[in-house]
Amino acid sequence: MVRYILFLLFIVLCFWGCEEDSNSSEEKLEPIITFEKNIENIKSAVRQTKDEGYIIAGGQGGQAWLLKLDKYGDEEWQNTYSLGDFGYTRAVIQTSDGGYLYASWEGIVKADSNGVEEWKNTSHENGAYPYYEDVIEHSNGYYYAVGGPGGGQAQFVKFSSSGAVLTRKWFGSNCEDDIFRSITE
C-alpha cells in the first residue's frame, strides 16, 4: 500500500509542472512566409532589406531595373535607370540611409528608399565597361566596388557617398581571368 501511495505521489509530482502557463512571457515565433514571384530577367540579384522585404536588381528593356517587395512578396515599387543592364546584374545592397546601390558591368546607380535615382557612375579606364562584380558600403561611409577585367586586370574602386570616384586601383597581369568577384569589410 505504501508503494502504491509513493507511486501515485511520484506521478502527481512529475506532471504537476506540465500545465501551460497562459501568462508566459515566452516570445511567440512568427510563421515562415514563402512566396513565388515570376521575374522575367534570370540574371537577377536579390537581397533581404531591413524592413524584412526584398530588393531585386535586374534588367528590363535594356536598362538597369530595381523591384522592391514587402515581406509577403507584394510589390512596393519598381523603377528603371539609364544604365544598360548588359545582361549581367551583379550586386545590389541596401545602404545605411535606406536607399539602394546597384552595381553591374556598366556602372553603379544609387537610388533612394523609394527607388528614385540619386546618382549614377559609369566612369571607367582600361576597358569598355567598369565590369563591377560586387559592392559594399563601408562603415567609414564610402562605397567600394570590385570587378574587372579592365584591360585584363582586376579593379578596386572607392566611391564617395555622392558617387565620385576617389580611388581606382588595378591588380594582376594582363590576363582576362584577373577579376575580383566579391568584397567584404
Stockholm file with secondary structure:
# STOCKHOLM 1.0

chainA/1-185         MVRYILFLLFIVLCFWGCEEDSNSSEEKLEPIITFEKNIENIKSAVRQTKDEGYIIAGGQGGQAWLLKLDKYGDEEWQNTYSLGDFGYTRAVIQTSDGGYLYASWEGIVKADSNGVEEWKNTSHENGAYPYYEDVIEHSNGYYYAVGGPGGGQAQFVKFSSSGAVLTRKWFGSNCEDDIFRSITE
#=GR chainA/1-185 SS CHHHHHHHHHHHHHHGGGSCCTTCCCCCCCCCCCCCCCCSCSSCEEEECTTSCEEEEEEETTEEEEEEECTTSCEEEEEEEEEECTTCEEEEEECTTSCEEEEETTEEEEECTTSCEEEEECCCSSSSSCCEEEEEECTTSCEEEEEEEETTEEEEEEECTTSCEEEEEEESCSCTTCCCCCCCC
#=GC SS_cons         CHHHHHHHHHHHHHHGGGSCCTTCCCCCCCCCCCCCCCCSCSSCEEEECTTSCEEEEEEETTEEEEEEECTTSCEEEEEEEEEECTTCEEEEEECTTSCEEEEETTEEEEECTTSCEEEEECCCSSSSSCCEEEEEECTTSCEEEEEEEETTEEEEEEECTTSCEEEEEEESCSCTTCCCCCCCC
//
